[in-house]
Amino acid sequence: MSTVGGFLHRRLIVTAVAVIAIVVAVGVPSVASAEPGPESARAAALDRAIADGRVLDLSVYSSSMKREVPVRVLLPADTSKPHPTLYLLNGAGGGEGTGHWFEQTDIVDFVADKNVNVVVPMRGAYSYYTDWVKVDPVLGRNKWTTFLTSELPPLIDKKLNTTGVNGIAGISMAGTSSLSLAESAPALYRAVASYSGCAETSTNLGRLAIRAVVEGRGGGDIANIWGPVGSPGWRAHDPVVNAYKLRGKSIYISTGTGVPGPHDRLQSQGIDGQTTIYIDQIAVGGAIEAATHQCTLNLDRRLKQLGIPATVDYTPGTHAWPYWQDQLVKSWPMLERALTD
């Protein structure tokens, strides 16, 4: 990296930390541009898929969380024989608002000809999809590792007659979670993909990112996740610290640099000429993506030290849905190959 480039990157990281700190302090939602309004074409595509029987909406009871969890399944093109399963996680909102794969991307049409079951839990806001050590007064009882590794897969395998081969992928908050889940249940997932996730939980930057999501956006208490900050649980769930557990898996990791990219224009999808959203995506989304870029660099470095192969994609861009749609498409050949070989 050139002297000027290195200086600019360091400035962007400092800005990212400052922006995340503001999110924590005042509780404002980050990156409004990541959750634009509904797209009629996507809603129509989903309606068609439901009518055609390609979408299965389940309500799955979690005994560990003592509640029903809505789960949306995109069925494979050929349902006459068993196929593998990709568990695809939403971001910080958990799919409970408009910021989810079905509202913000063309995933319904994209997977229409694919022979993979795509399973998307539609809950889990601000939870980091992990098992919390305490019930949170605001965010409730969260036992997502148990749900996603022990409760949901057997039911999916039985109901869909799958091959029993699984992968997991997620964006933003869930990008961190997908890596941690793959490490916590190494025999369950054959492939893992993380899009714009901060792959750290025990560093200052990683903890600040978690605080921004859980406390700044969700109103919860991060001490209820893995105990007080600095407790052993924070390190036990750190994807970089536990990167050795990813050995043998197909791994895809992507992040923007935080520098504006092709989807960061005033007329880009989700911005649609709205100046406020444009400024938010460039400033807040750019700063957050600069932070995930740094986390990804650290994971990339650690995987290389361990001799664990991974596809790592760095591209210009901010923390926004159009980039995650791009990355799902880019990572699909690797995911499909790992799940079907």
N, C-alpha and C positions, 0 to 999 in steps of 0.2 A: 504494500500500500504506500503511495507517495506521501510526502510530508504534509502536503495540503489535504489530501484525501484522509489521512489519519487524523488530522486536526478536525476536519469537518465531522468525521465519524464520532470522535470523542465529544464534540459539542452536541451532536444529536443524542448521544447516550445521556449526557447531563440533562438535556432538555427532556428526554423521556422520563428520567427519574423525577424531575420537577413536576411534569404533567401528572404522573402516577400519584405523586404525593398530594397534588391538588385534588385528584379524584378521591383519595382516601379522606382528606380533610373535610371536604364539603359534600361528598356523597353524590356528585353529579354523574349521570350515566356517561360512559366513555364511548366515543366514536358513534355518534348518531348516524353517520353515513353507513355504518355496517348493518343498520336495520331500517332500510327504506320501506316505503309503503308497499302493499301487495301488488304483484304484477298480474294483470288479468290473463295474460297468455299462460302463465304458469298455473294459475288457478284452474283455467280451462283444461290444461293438460292433466292436472291431478284429477279433475272431475271425470275426464274420459277414462283415465286409468282405473279409477274406482268402478266406473260403469262396466269396464271390460274385465273386471275381476283381477287386475294386475296389482291391486293394492289391498292389503289386509290390515285392518285396524284392530289391534288386540288390547285388552285390558288385563294386565298381568298382576296378580296379587304377590306382593313381596312380604313374606313372613318376617324378614329382618327389619323392614321399615314399617310393617303393619299398615300398609296402604296399597291401593291399586295404582299401577303405573301404566299410562297409555303408551303403547308401542306401535309404531307404523312400520309395516313390512312391504317392501317392493319385491314382488315375486319374480323368479327367473323367466326368461322367454319361453323355455321348455320346462313344463312342470311334470313331464311324464317320468322323470327319473331324478334321483337325488343330486343336489348341488351344494357347493360350499356356501358359507355365510360371511358377509362383511358387516360388522357392527360399526355403525357410523354415528358419531356423537356430535350434537350441536354445541354451540359455544356457551358463553356465560349465562345466557338466558335459559338454557336447557330446552329450548323449543317451546317455551311457555308463552312467548309473545309472537312477534312476526319474524324474529331473527333466527330462522331455521332453514334447513336444506330445501324444504319443499316450497317455501315462500320466496327464497332469495336466489335459487339456482334452477337450472333446467334438468335437475337430477332425474325427474320422472321420465323425460324423453331420453336422456342420456343412457339410462340403464335398461331401456325397453327391449333392446336386443341382446342383453347380457345374461349369461346363465349363472348368476350369482344371486343368492338371497341377500337383500340389503335391509338390515334391521336398525331402526332409528328410535331410541327411547325419546319420548316427548315430555320429559320432566327432568329435574335435576338442576334447577337454576342455582347458580353461585355455590355449588356443592363441591366442585372439583372432582366429581364422580369418584369419591373415595369414602371409606368408612370413617365416620367421625367418632371420636372417643366420647363425646357428650351430646345430648339432645340440645339443640340451639333454640332459645326462646323465640327467635324470629324465623329461622330456616328449618326448624324441626329436626326430625330424626333422619339422618342420612347414613345409609349403609350401601353405598353404590358399588363398592368393590364386591361385596357379597352378592348383590343383585346381578351384576354383570358377569361375574365369574362362576357363580354357583347356582343361582336361581333361574335366570333367564335362559342361558344356553341349553340346558336339558329340555326345557319346554319347547324351545324353538326347534331343536333337533327332532323331537318326537312329532310335533305338529306338522312340520314341513318335510319330514323324512329327508333330512340333510345328509351330507357325506360326513359330517362331524368335523370338517376342516374349517377353521375360523381365522378371520383377520379383524383388526380394529383400527379405526382412524378417527381423527377429531380435529377441530379447529380451535384456535385461541386457547381459552381455558381448557377445553377438552383435548387440545393438542398435547398439553402437559399430561392430562389424564390418560390418554391413549398409550403413551410411553410407560407411565407408571403401572397401568393395568397389565400391559404386556410383560412387565418385569415381575409383577406380583403373581401372575399365573402363566409362567413360561411354557407350560405344556398345552395351554388352551389356544393361544393365538400363533399362527404360523407367520403372519405378516402384520406389520404395524406402520402406520403413516401419521405424521404430525404436521399440521399446517399452521404456521404462525403461533406455535406454542412456546412458552418459556420453559425449557427443559430443566428447570432448577426449582427447588423448594427450600434448600437450606442455606442459600446465599442471600446477601442483602437485597439484590435485585429480584431474586425469585420470591422472597418473602414480601417485598413491597408490591409485586404484581398480585400475589394472593390477597394481600390486604385490600388492594384496590377493588378486586372483584367481590370478595366476601363481605368486607365491611363497607367500602365506599359505594358499591352498587347494591349489595344484598342486605345490608343492615345487620349482618350476623357478627359473630365473635370468632376470630381466627383461633383463639385458644381452645375452642371446642372441636377443632379439626383433629389435630394430633397432639394436643396438649399445649402448654405455653410455648411461645417461640423459643427455639433452642432445645426443646425436648427431643429425645431420640427419634420420635416418630417423624419429625421433619426431615431428618437425614435418611431415614428408612424409605421415604417416598420420593427421594430426589432422583430423577432419571439419570443425571450425570453420574452421581455417586454409584448408582446401581447399574450402570451401562453394561457391565459384564453379563448381566442376565439377558441381554438382547442377543447374545451370540447364537447363531444358527437361524435367526429369523431374517426374513426379507424386510428391509428397513427403508422407508422413504421419509425424508425430513425436508421441509421447505420453509422459507421465510423471505419476506421482502427486506429491503435494506432500510426502509424508512424514507428514502429519497423518492419523490413523486415518479410514478410509472405510467404505463399506458391507460390505466383506468382512473387516473387522478386528474381528469380534465373537467371543466365546468359542465360539459355536455355528456359526461360519462354516465353509464347506468348507475342509478341510485343517487346521483347528484342532480341530474336533469335540470341544469341551469340555476339551481338554488344556491346562492352565494354563501349562505350560512352553513349549509351542509358541506359545500366545497372547502371552506376555510377549516371546518372541523376535521374533515378527512385529511387535509394536508397537515394541519398542526397536531391535533390529538392523535389521529391515526398514524401519522408519520412517526411521532415520538414513540408510541407504543410499539410499532413495528421495529423501530431501531433497537428497542429493548429486547424483543424476541430474537432479533438478529444476533445480538450479543450472546444470548442464552444458547442459540443454535451453534454459534461458533465454538462455544465451550463444549457442547456435546459432540460436535464434529471432531474436535481435537481429541477428546477422550476416546471416542470410538477408534480413531486412527492409532492412538497409543495402545489400545487393546487388540489391534489387528482385526477389528470387526468391520466387514464391508457394509457400506450404506450409500444410498443415493441421496445426496444433499443438494438442494436447488436454491441458489441465491439469486433473486431477481429484484430489480427496482420495484418499489411499490409500497403501499401503506396497508393498514389493518382494515381490510374491507372485503366484502363477500365476492366481488368479481374475481379477485385473485384466488380465493379458495376454490371457486368453481374451476378456474384454470388449473389449479394444482390437483384437483381430483382427476381431471382428464389426463394430466401429465403422469400421474402416479398409477392410473388404472392398469396399464399393461403389466407393471411390476406386481400389483396386487393380484390381478387375474392369473398371472403366471404362477405366483406362489400358491394360490388357493387351488388351482386346478391341476398342477403337475403331479 
